[in-house]
């Protein structure tokens, strides 16, 4: 559809009684120059060059807070949102909901934090610290009321890969417990994880300072879905070792490590621990039945506002069973072992490791931003409040960097916990207070009672949590018919991440997604446009059949900006369009009928403006030769009086106007036979020209190679006896043409404000030339 369909002149056909157009003209057809002159067009005036204006606009956000005291305080409140919403907090309406929501999320934090800490290759208690400190800082600086900051499986896995690169694999456990790993490995892993979190926070802060939240627009939903689904497979494979109780087996690393690790586990399947398998699969069955069947039934039957915490329940039950039957010493079942009580002491990150961890931190930062901001926007839209993406970057950066002075690993928003937070009825970020109080009790006192918790149960919690990600495969059948390119982004992201590794797979996914935008502009579609019968609207003639054929006029539309990536496609599309048009319309035919009748007797006739057709109803003999001459003179006098000649200067394209010094030469030229070749360089050859209208409304931007392509098309079409009309070009594009000297090659008179102007004027070019010859 052309956006040019509205706002142009109503076109009147030669025969108004049978024409397809409205008889009420809003304005006469005109070219772009006449249109601009009539309606007072002027370019915006700027006192400084574009670069200076852009730089001033970019720097304005940095110096504006210091222009006044009120601006300074507004900036402080915007930077620390809690100063704005906390004084307005309504305890009566929100406090109960926030307490319930906070406690519900805290109950999920405990098992997930401990389980995901194993993915990050750090002690289980570090997962509790990661669920405690970052949400407190986010409550101060964040604008999302429901995003749950803390452990996230994919980010934990990526953190664990970075820890492994720096510290190596954990040492072989003694007595089946990871709690007795060598002290030096724990110190290395903890220092690396905290430094990695600090580096991720710095990257987020830099993005916030430079206002780079726009980067998130390049991470489509399909890219994030394909990548996270593939990353969940990596998470799943890492949990198989603890789920089956495999000991003394190391996973593979490098490209293709997922498939090679699976093969290693299969070849060592004889080393599984039966008791561990029973505990692990029993936990999986308990969680699936509880979460997928019991909770939905209770919610429907008793209208429960919050689901039952089956993760916490399975942790408690498994800890009790493990302690009663002494599963670790008797059956060699790996357990959490000692969990220290009390809050940790602050420590400095290892700043010297920042360069080494930068690549891993960058990939983690990208995933965190993509997931966090997309979820924040989604729930803000659903619950009708606003989030500030720029402030969210500050909140993520400060949450990670400040928490890094404690034993933590990189944090992110969790979809599962966020959904539970919304369903629990949480109203504001103050729910974090209830959540942290509960976690503080776990860390300070209750955590020590979880020492006998089997590791296989934590693996079961992680595996069941991945079930929602695997369900994203169901999106593919719906995505394929809607957009095959988007579907390919999903598949490529998934395959690259599974077949290679998490961080390289993310890089491949981003590059491929960006390349698809290039592909879409490099191979755009083009269409023929035609007027719908009885309207002034122009639409795709391949889709609409009730259209009016403008004899000798082709309207062409190219659905893309004109850039260096598609100029060749544009030129070949023009060639194909002209070839197809000439094949379908080999000759220019008169529009209604070839019958000529007496214009004094017939009223429904077509007036060939500039052409007088004279008939003398008698043989031409010596008896009436004088009558014939006087009849000719009288007819010419009457014709000139009724139909004054049109002046070509007003509507002809510049290159078709007849110079005064060529008038005598043109007047003396005669055509002696129908087979005589007419020199196409003469202006009157345009009587046989075709008219090619290019709808420029799709050209949102034209680069230098695009300008050259338009010049080439214009020249080639003229050599093929085609007049080119540029319609509906946007003002910035016309400004670009003027700045680059395009009008020196193609006159401004070839530009028209709408398609209708070009279509209305095109047939008149020949008529004006006829009148020029008649004079």
Secondary structure, 3 states (H helix, E strand, C coil): CCHHHCCCCCCCCCCCCCCCCCCCCCCCCCCHHHHHHHCCCCCCCCCCCHHHHHHHHHHHHHHHHHCCHHHHHHHHHHHCCHHHHCCCCCHHHHHHHHHHHHHHHHHHHHHHHHHHHHHCCCCHHHHHHHHHHHHHHHHHHCCCCCCCEECCHHHHHHHHHHHHHHHCCCCCCECCEHHHCCHHHHHHHHHHHHHHHHHHHHHHHHHHHCCCHHHHHHCCHHHHHHHHHHHHHHHHHHHHHHHHCCCCCCCCCCCCHHHHHHHHHHHCHHHCCHHHHHHHHHHHHHHHHHHHHHHHHHHHHHCCCCCCCHHHHHHHHHHHHHHHHCHHHHHCCCECCCCCCCCCCCCCCCHHHHHHHHHHHHHHHHHHHHHHHHHHHHHHHHHCCCCCHHHHHHHHHHHHHHHCCCCCCCCEECHHHHHHHHHCCCCCCCHHHHHHHHHHHHHHCHHHHHCCCEHHHHHHHHHHHCHHHHHHHHHHHHHHHHCHHHHHHHHHHHHHHHHCCHHHHHHHHHHHHHHHHHHHHHCCCEEEEEEECCCCCEEECCCCCCEECCCCEEEEEECCCECCCCHHHHHHHHHHHHHHHHHHCCCCCCCCCCCCCCCCCCCCCCCCCCCCCCCCCCCCCCCCHHHHHHHHHHHHHHHHHHCCCCCCCCCCCHHHCCCHHHHHHHHHCCCCCCCCCCCCCCHHHHHHCEEEEEEHHHCCCECHHHHHHHHHHHHHHHHCCEEEEEECCCHHHHHHHHHCCHHHCCCHHHEECCHHHHHHHHHHHHHHHHHHHHC
